[in-house]
Amino acid sequence: MDDHPLLLRVVADYLREFCAGEVTVQGTASDGEEALALARYLRPDVILLDLNIPALPGLEVIPRLRVILPEAGIIVMTLHGLAPYRQAALAACANEFVDKTALSAELLPAIRRVADPRASQSPRDRPESAGTLPVHRGVDQTGGEHK
């Protein structure tokens, strides 16, 4: 979710082109209300969310998404990389926080971490019964045009 159509398109195209096989972009939304409706309909495993969006701010969208999709990974993307924004997003129950200026380096690893939390654990920290599942998750990137 992002309110800047160009950035939304760039991120969606990046995920489609460079993350094919790992990530499927299921839809996009340009504001908080649209994001909630789309999340109810698409039920994605991972949601990319901007903090500064119209209709309903990202920090208010996160807890509502948790009610709709408690198991979904929520990644906040923002230009506000300052610690207070990060802390507020994480306090609102976001899983990851990615600075938009570092999207090409940070976004896919963040998606992998929230799609399969065990992937970031060392083998000795994983439960013995944990199997390895391929990461092929739908991503709802809310912000911009609806697809």
N, C-alpha and C positions, 0 to 999 in steps of 0.2 A: 504494500500500500504506500503510495506516494502521491502527492498532489502536483508534482511536476511531470507532465506527460512525456517529455523528452527523456528524463532520467528513468522513468518507469519503463519506457520502451527499450532503452539501452540495457538496463539490468535484465529485463525479460529476454531480450535477444542474446545477451551474454550467457544466461543460464541455458537457453535452448541450444546455442551453438557449442559452447565449451563444456557444458555439463550434461550433455545428452547421455542417456543411459543411467545417470545417477539422479537427475532431477527432471521432473515434468512440471512446467508452468501451467497451472490449472486455470488461473484467472487473475485479473487485476482490478483494483478499485481506486477511486480518486479521493474518497473521504471516509471518515470513520463509520458512518451509518451504512454506506455501501459495503464496506469491508465486513461488517457484522452480518449483513444479509448474505453476502457471498460465502462467508465462512460456514454459515448454517447450511447453505445449499451444497457447497463443494466438499466440505469436511476434510480440508487438507491436513497433512501430517506436519507441515512446516509453514509458518506464516512470516513474511517479511513485512515490517511495519515501520513507517516514518513517525517520528514524534509530532512534527508540526504538520497536521493535516486539517482540512476544514470539516465542519459539521460536528465532529466529536474528536477532541485531541487524542493522540496516541496513548498518553498515560491513562486516559479514561477507557480507551478501547481494550487495553490489555486485560484488565480484570473481567470484562464482559466476554472476551474471547475465552478466558479460563472457564467460565460457566458453560459456554457452548461446547468447547473442545478442551477439556481439562488435560488431555494427553498431548496436545499439539505443541510443537516447538515454536516459540515466538522469538524472532530475531528482530531487534530494533536497529534500524539504519538511520543515522542522522549526521548532520554536519556539526552538531553540538557534541564534540567528543570530550567535553569537560566532565570531570568526576561527578559533579552534582547531577548531571543528566543521566550518566551511567547508573549512579546509585538509585535515582528515582525510577528508572526503567526496570532495574533488577528488583527493587522493592515492590513494584507493581506486578511482579512475577513473570517478567520476560526472562528467557533462557540465555540469550546472548545479546551483545551490544556491539555493533560494527560501525565504525566511522566511515561515512560515504567517501571520504578522500582516499580510503584504503580498500575499497570494495573488491578490486581485482585480486588482491592478496588475501583478504580476510573472509569474504563471503562464502565461498565454497567450503573452506574448513569449518566455518560456523554452522553451515547447513549439515555437514557430516556429523558434527558433535551433537546437534539436537536431534537429528534423525536416528542416531544410534549412540546413546550416551556411553555405551561400553567401548566404543571405538577410541575414546580418549583415555581409557584406563589401560594400565599396563597389564599384560597377561596374568601376572600373579594376583592382581586385584579383582579379576573377573571370577564370578562364581564358577565352580567346576562344571555345572550343568549348562552354562551359557554356550549356546551354539553361535555360529557366525552366520548372520543373515545379510544378504546383499542389500545395499542402501539404494532403494529406488523409491523415492518419496515424491509425492505431489507437493508443489509449492504454490501457495496463494500469495502472490505479490500484490498487496493491496496498495493502490495509488495509481492515478492516471486513468486510462480508458478501461472500460469493462470488456472483457473478451469472453 
